[in-house]
């Protein structure tokens, strides 16, 4: 698969995901989802991303508890 084909397929998958999330008319959301798909496939597919740490009360860090967009 060429890079252009990978990007096209990621965009198609992002459109499907955006429809499921009710964001089918939000171009920025679709672009963000497509970029995340592409980055997971091309940049480092073997290493799962670590959850981001949010700054909690009293300076402690806490895991990000926001729902994942790819479930």
BARO-282106 format. One record per atom (N, C-alpha, C): residue in three letters; atom name; y, x, z. Coordinates in nm, 2 decimals, decimal comma. Each point is the difference from the previous one (the first is absolute). Example, Ala and Ser with C-alpha at 12.3 -4.5 7.8 and 13.67 -1.06 7.14 Angstrom:
% BARO-282106
aa	at	c2	c1	c3
ALA	N	-0,57	1,32	0,78
ALA	CA	0,12	-0,09	0,00
ALA	C	0,12	0,09	0,00
SER	N	0,11	-0,04	-0,07
SER	CA	0,11	0,09	0,00
SER	C	0,11	-0,08	0,08
% end
This chain:
% BARO-282106
aa	at	c2	c1	c3
UNK	N	-0,12	0,08	0,00
UNK	CA	0,12	-0,08	0,00
UNK	C	0,12	0,09	0,00
UNK	N	0,10	-0,04	-0,08
UNK	CA	0,12	0,08	-0,01
UNK	C	0,10	-0,05	0,12
UNK	N	0,10	0,08	0,02
UNK	CA	0,10	-0,04	0,10
UNK	C	0,06	-0,13	-0,03
UNK	N	0,04	-0,02	-0,13
UNK	CA	0,06	-0,13	-0,03
UNK	C	-0,09	-0,12	0,02
UNK	N	-0,13	0,02	-0,03
UNK	CA	-0,10	-0,11	0,03
UNK	C	-0,01	-0,03	0,15
UNK	N	0,00	0,11	0,08
UNK	CA	-0,01	-0,02	0,14
UNK	C	0,12	-0,07	0,05
UNK	N	0,12	0,03	-0,04
UNK	CA	0,13	-0,06	0,04
UNK	C	0,00	-0,15	-0,04
UNK	N	-0,05	-0,03	-0,12
UNK	CA	-0,01	-0,14	-0,05
UNK	C	-0,09	-0,08	0,08
UNK	N	-0,12	0,05	0,03
UNK	CA	-0,10	-0,07	0,08
UNK	C	0,06	-0,02	0,15
UNK	N	0,07	0,10	0,05
UNK	CA	0,06	-0,02	0,14
UNK	C	0,10	-0,11	-0,01
UNK	N	0,08	-0,01	-0,10
UNK	CA	0,10	-0,10	-0,02
UNK	C	-0,06	-0,14	-0,01
UNK	N	-0,11	-0,01	-0,08
UNK	CA	-0,08	-0,12	-0,01
UNK	C	-0,05	-0,05	0,14
UNK	N	-0,06	0,10	0,07
UNK	CA	-0,05	-0,04	0,14
UNK	C	0,11	-0,04	0,09
UNK	N	0,12	0,07	-0,01
UNK	CA	0,11	-0,03	0,08
UNK	C	0,05	-0,14	-0,03
UNK	N	0,00	-0,04	-0,12
UNK	CA	0,04	-0,14	-0,04
UNK	C	-0,09	-0,10	0,07
UNK	N	-0,13	0,02	-0,01
UNK	CA	-0,09	-0,09	0,06
UNK	C	0,02	-0,01	0,16
UNK	N	0,02	0,12	0,06
UNK	CA	0,02	0,00	0,14
UNK	C	0,13	-0,07	0,04
UNK	N	0,11	0,02	-0,08
UNK	CA	0,13	-0,06	0,03
UNK	C	-0,02	-0,16	-0,02
UNK	N	-0,07	-0,04	-0,09
UNK	CA	-0,03	-0,15	-0,01
UNK	C	-0,06	-0,05	0,12
UNK	N	-0,10	0,07	0,05
UNK	CA	-0,07	-0,04	0,12
UNK	C	0,09	-0,01	0,12
UNK	N	0,10	0,09	0,01
UNK	CA	0,09	0,01	0,11
UNK	C	0,13	-0,09	-0,02
UNK	N	0,01	-0,06	-0,12
UNK	CA	0,11	-0,09	-0,03
UNK	C	0,12	0,08	-0,04
UNK	N	-0,01	0,12	-0,05
UNK	CA	0,11	0,09	-0,04
UNK	C	0,00	0,02	-0,15
UNK	N	-0,06	-0,10	-0,07
UNK	CA	-0,01	0,03	-0,15
UNK	C	0,13	0,01	-0,07
UNK	N	0,11	-0,04	0,05
UNK	CA	0,13	0,02	-0,07
UNK	C	0,08	0,11	0,06
UNK	N	-0,05	0,07	0,10
UNK	CA	0,08	0,12	0,06
UNK	C	-0,05	0,13	-0,07
UNK	N	0,08	0,05	-0,09
UNK	CA	-0,03	0,12	-0,08
UNK	C	-0,02	0,12	0,09
UNK	N	0,09	0,01	0,10
UNK	CA	0,00	0,11	0,09
UNK	C	-0,13	0,01	0,08
UNK	N	-0,05	-0,12	0,05
UNK	CA	-0,12	-0,01	0,07
UNK	C	-0,12	0,04	-0,08
UNK	N	0,00	-0,04	-0,13
UNK	CA	-0,11	0,03	-0,09
UNK	C	0,00	0,15	-0,03
UNK	N	0,12	0,06	-0,02
UNK	CA	0,01	0,14	-0,02
UNK	C	-0,05	0,08	0,12
UNK	N	0,03	-0,04	0,12
UNK	CA	-0,05	0,06	0,12
UNK	C	-0,15	0,00	0,01
UNK	N	-0,05	-0,12	-0,02
UNK	CA	-0,15	-0,01	0,00
UNK	C	-0,07	0,08	-0,10
UNK	N	0,05	0,00	-0,12
UNK	CA	-0,05	0,08	-0,11
UNK	C	0,00	0,15	0,03
UNK	N	0,11	0,04	0,06
UNK	CA	0,02	0,14	0,04
UNK	C	-0,10	0,04	0,11
UNK	N	-0,02	-0,09	0,10
UNK	CA	-0,10	0,03	0,10
UNK	C	-0,14	0,01	-0,06
UNK	N	-0,04	-0,09	-0,09
UNK	CA	-0,13	0,00	-0,06
UNK	C	-0,01	0,14	-0,08
UNK	N	0,10	0,03	-0,07
UNK	CA	-0,01	0,13	-0,08
UNK	C	-0,01	0,12	0,09
UNK	N	0,08	0,00	0,11
UNK	CA	0,00	0,12	0,09
UNK	C	-0,14	0,01	0,07
UNK	N	-0,06	-0,11	0,03
UNK	CA	-0,13	0,00	0,06
UNK	C	-0,11	0,05	-0,10
UNK	N	0,02	-0,02	-0,12
UNK	CA	-0,10	0,04	-0,10
UNK	C	0,02	0,14	-0,05
UNK	N	0,12	0,04	-0,03
UNK	CA	0,03	0,12	-0,06
UNK	C	0,03	0,12	0,09
UNK	N	0,09	-0,02	0,10
UNK	CA	0,05	0,11	0,08
UNK	C	-0,11	0,05	0,09
UNK	N	-0,06	-0,08	0,09
UNK	CA	-0,11	0,05	0,09
UNK	C	-0,09	-0,11	0,03
UNK	N	-0,10	-0,03	-0,09
UNK	CA	-0,09	-0,12	0,02
UNK	C	-0,10	0,02	0,11
UNK	N	-0,03	0,13	0,04
UNK	CA	-0,10	0,02	0,10
UNK	C	0,05	-0,01	0,14
UNK	N	0,13	0,02	0,02
UNK	CA	0,05	0,00	0,14
UNK	C	0,07	-0,13	0,02
UNK	N	-0,05	-0,08	0,10
UNK	CA	0,07	-0,13	0,03
UNK	C	0,13	0,03	0,07
UNK	N	0,10	-0,08	-0,02
UNK	CA	0,13	0,03	0,06
UNK	C	-0,01	-0,03	0,15
UNK	N	0,08	0,08	0,08
UNK	CA	0,00	-0,03	0,14
UNK	C	0,11	-0,10	0,03
UNK	N	-0,03	-0,09	0,10
UNK	CA	0,10	-0,10	0,04
UNK	C	0,13	0,06	0,05
UNK	N	0,11	-0,06	-0,04
UNK	CA	0,13	0,05	0,04
UNK	C	0,02	-0,03	0,15
UNK	N	0,07	0,09	0,06
UNK	CA	0,03	-0,02	0,15
UNK	C	0,14	-0,05	0,01
UNK	N	0,01	-0,11	0,07
UNK	CA	0,13	-0,06	0,03
UNK	C	0,05	0,05	0,14
UNK	N	0,13	0,02	0,01
UNK	CA	0,06	0,04	0,13
UNK	C	0,00	-0,12	0,09
UNK	N	-0,07	0,01	0,11
UNK	CA	-0,01	-0,11	0,10
UNK	C	0,11	0,01	0,11
UNK	N	-0,02	-0,08	0,10
UNK	CA	0,09	0,01	0,12
UNK	C	-0,02	0,13	0,07
UNK	N	0,10	0,05	0,06
UNK	CA	0,00	0,12	0,08
UNK	C	-0,04	0,12	-0,08
UNK	N	0,02	0,00	-0,13
UNK	CA	-0,03	0,12	-0,08
UNK	C	-0,14	0,02	-0,04
UNK	N	-0,09	-0,09	0,04
UNK	CA	-0,14	0,02	-0,03
UNK	C	-0,03	-0,05	-0,14
UNK	N	-0,09	0,06	-0,07
UNK	CA	-0,04	-0,05	-0,13
UNK	C	-0,11	-0,10	0,00
UNK	N	0,01	-0,10	-0,08
UNK	CA	-0,11	-0,10	-0,01
UNK	C	-0,04	-0,02	-0,15
UNK	N	-0,12	-0,04	-0,01
UNK	CA	-0,05	-0,02	-0,14
UNK	C	0,07	-0,12	-0,06
UNK	N	0,02	0,00	-0,13
UNK	CA	0,06	-0,10	-0,08
UNK	C	-0,09	-0,12	0,00
UNK	N	0,04	-0,12	0,05
UNK	CA	-0,09	-0,11	0,01
UNK	C	0,03	-0,11	-0,11
UNK	N	0,08	0,04	-0,10
UNK	CA	0,03	-0,09	-0,10
UNK	C	-0,13	-0,02	-0,09
UNK	N	-0,02	-0,12	-0,05
UNK	CA	-0,12	-0,03	-0,08
UNK	C	0,00	0,08	-0,13
UNK	N	-0,12	0,05	-0,04
UNK	CA	-0,01	0,07	-0,13
UNK	C	0,02	-0,09	-0,12
UNK	N	0,06	0,05	-0,10
UNK	CA	0,02	-0,09	-0,12
UNK	C	-0,12	-0,01	-0,09
UNK	N	-0,10	0,09	0,02
UNK	CA	-0,11	0,00	-0,09
UNK	C	-0,13	-0,06	0,05
UNK	N	0,01	-0,10	0,09
UNK	CA	-0,12	-0,06	0,06
UNK	C	-0,03	-0,13	-0,08
% end
